[in-house]
Amino acid sequence: MEYDDRMRKYPTAYAFDYLKRSYYEAMERSGGVAIVLPNTKKKDRINQILNILDGLIISGGNDVDPVFYGERRKAKNLNVTPERDHFEMALVKEAYVRRMPLLAICRGMQLVNVAFGGSLYQDFSFEMKFFDHTLEGSTLYNKRHGVIIQERSKLINIIQKKKIMVNTSHHQMVKKVGSGLVVTARSEKDGAIEAIESKDGHFLLGVQWHPELMKDKSSKALFDSFIESAREYKLKKSTHSPLGGEGRVRGQE
């Protein structure tokens, strides 16, 4: 969500929601159909929104407001959108209750972690062991580093590799892991948390990198697995409700 800014000129002077094309293009390559949702303040619409979806993607974007994990704003470079935080946390919590497949990317992974009671490093500079995970010195997400994936995890079952090279574009990262979540990948260089998933086997998977911008086999496998889980969810849902789906998933930027 972008807010009114007197310094901006029409039409971007007004609040707007948007999603980068790379997200729904990645889903389309795996056979999914994306529905982009607006940030609504009406929490009673959450159930109506989820009723039309078969899977949920929480995408990248601005920083999660530290107030949601009990901290004041310490970093000077924070750019927060509290309305989006409220909306997406409500979506995540209800989607989990419904056992709806959920894929969280970059900020999305951080938000899911906070929604489950976890916390974040407000900036990588707060911990000396971390290297610069931002796009500094790179363009178009070309910066890469190694990620080590944990054995016996959903992520390694999907990707079928113990080590992959990923892009990087974030200054915040997971600190305390949320309840019911487990770390399943770390940065090879500094041990930063790069992936989390649900302990109970449900398709709730968060990755710190941007697979939608990487057209390699590992990234394609991640979206393929998510879309397949959405199809399975749709079939289960159709046996209990007249509502049907078409492999539809939601993205938010």
N, C-alpha and C positions, 0 to 999 in steps of 0.2 A: 504494500500500500504506500503510495506517495501522497504527501500532504500539500495543502495549499502553500505556495511560496511566492511572496510579493516580488521576488527577484526574477521569477520566471514569467515568460510571456505566453499568451494564448497559443495553442490549446493546452500546453503542459502546465499552465498555472493552476489547473484544477486537479483534484485528487484522482488518481487512476490506478487500476490494477493491470498487470501484464505478466506474460509468461514468455520466456525465450523459446523460439521455435525448436531449438535443439531437443527440448524435452519431448514434445509430442512427435517430432520426427523420429526419435529413437523408439518411442512406443509403437509408432506406425510400422517401423521396420520389423518389429516383433509381432505384428498383427493386432495391436491394440488401437482403440479409438479414444482420444483424449477429450475430456470435458474440462475446460478451464473455469474455475469458480471464483466469484468475487468475494472479497473479504466483507462479510456481513456482521453487523453488530447484533443481529437478532439471533440469539443462541437457540431459540425454539425452532429455527430452520435447520439445525444440524441433522436431525433425523430425516427430514424431507430431502436434504441434499444427499445423504448417504444411501437413501432408498433407491436412488437412480444409478448408483455406482457399483462396480464389481471389484474395484481395487482403489487404493489411495496412494498417490505420490505426493510427498512434501518436498518441495524443491529448494534450491539455494536462494540466497537473498541477503537481506540485512541482518544485523546482529540480534540475538535474543536478548530482551531486556533483563539485566541482572536481578531486577526485583523479583522475577519468577523463581530464582533459586536463592533468595534471601540475602542478596548482596547489594550494596550501593554501587553506583557507577564509578569505577576506579580508572579505567582506561579512557584517555582523552579522544580516542579515535572511534568511539562507538557510534553506530548509526542504527537506531532502533525504531521499530514500528509496532508499538504495543497492541494496536487493534488486530494486526495480523497474528501476533503471538496468541492472543486470547482465542481467536477464531480457530487457528490450526491446532492448538492444544485441545480444544473441545472436539475437533474432528478426530484427532489421534485417539483420544480416550474412548470415544464412542465406537470408532472403527475397531479398536482392540476388543471391546466388549462383544462386538458382532463377529469377531474372528475374521475380519476382512483383511486380505493381503495388503501390506503396507511397505512401501519402499521409500526411504528417506535419504536425501542427497545433500551433502555439505551442511548448510544451515539447517536443513531438514533433519539430519541426524542429531544435531545439537539440540534442536527443539524437542524431538522425541525423547532424548535423554532427560531433558529438564521436565518434560511432562510426566515422566516416571520417577521424579524426585531426585534426579541427578543435578550436577552443577558443571560449570564451564570455567576454563581459563579465559578471562576477558581479553587477553592478548598474549600471543606466544612469548613476548618479551618478559612476561612476569615469571617465567621459569627458564633459567639460564641454559638448561640442557637442550631446549628446543631450537632448531634452526628456523630460518625464515620460510614459512609455508605459503607466503603470499605470492603474487605474480611479479614481485619486484625483480627486475632484470630480465623479464620474459614478456612475450606477447601471445595472445590467442591461446592461452593455456598450454603452451609448449613446454613449460617447466615440468620435469619428471623426477620421481624418486621411487625407491623400492618399497614395497609393502609385503610383510610376511603374514600369511593367513594361518590361523590355528587349525590343527587337525580336528576331525570330528565336529566340524561346524557346518551350518547350512551353506555358508559362503564358499567353503572349499568344495562342498558337494556340487555346487553350481559351476564354479570356475575351473575346478579340477587342476589347480596349480597351487603350490605352496607359496610361491613368490610371483608377484606381478609388478609391473611398472605403471604408475598412475600419475595423472596430472595433479596440480595442487594450486589452490587459490582460496586461502582462508587465514585469518589472523587469530580466530578463536578455536578452541578445541575442548573435547570432553575432559573433565577433571574427575569428579566423583561419578561413578556409573550408577544409573537409575535402578530402582528396584525391579527385579524380574528380567533384567538385561545382562548380557555377558559380552565381554570384549572378544572379538574374533579376528581382528587384524591390527597390526601396529606398524608404524613407520620403521623401516630397517635402520635408518640413520639415527633416530633419536628416541624411538619408543613411543611416540605420540599415538594415541588411539585413532585408528583409521576405519574401524568397522565395529558395529555392535549388532546384536540380534536378540530375539526373545529366547529365554531359557527353556520355554515349554515346547519349542518346535514349531510354533505358529509362524507363518511368513510375516515377520516383522524384522526388517533388515535395514540398517543404516550404514551408509558409506560416506567417508569424508571427502572423497574425490568426486569428479564429475564424469561419470561413465557415459552420459548422454553426448559428451563432446569427443569421446574416443570410439572410433569405429573398428576396434579390434575384436577378436573372438571372445575375450573375457567379458567385455562390456556388453556385447550382444547376448551372451549367455545369461547375464544378469537380468536384462529386460525380458528375454525369452521365458525365464523361470518365473518372473513376476507375472507376466501375462498369462502363463499357463495356470498359475495359482488363482488368478482372477477368474479364469474360465471355470475352474473347479468350484470356486466360491459361488459363481453364478448358477451352476447346476444345483448346488445344495440349496441356494436361496429360492430357486424356482419351485422346489418341492414343498416349500412352506409358505410361499407368497405368490400372488398373481403377477407381481412385478417381474419383468424379465430384463436381461441386460445383453449387451453385445460386446463383451470384453472391454467395457468402458472404464477408464481410469481417470483420476483427477490429478492435475498438476497446479502448482501455485508458485508464483515468483514474486 
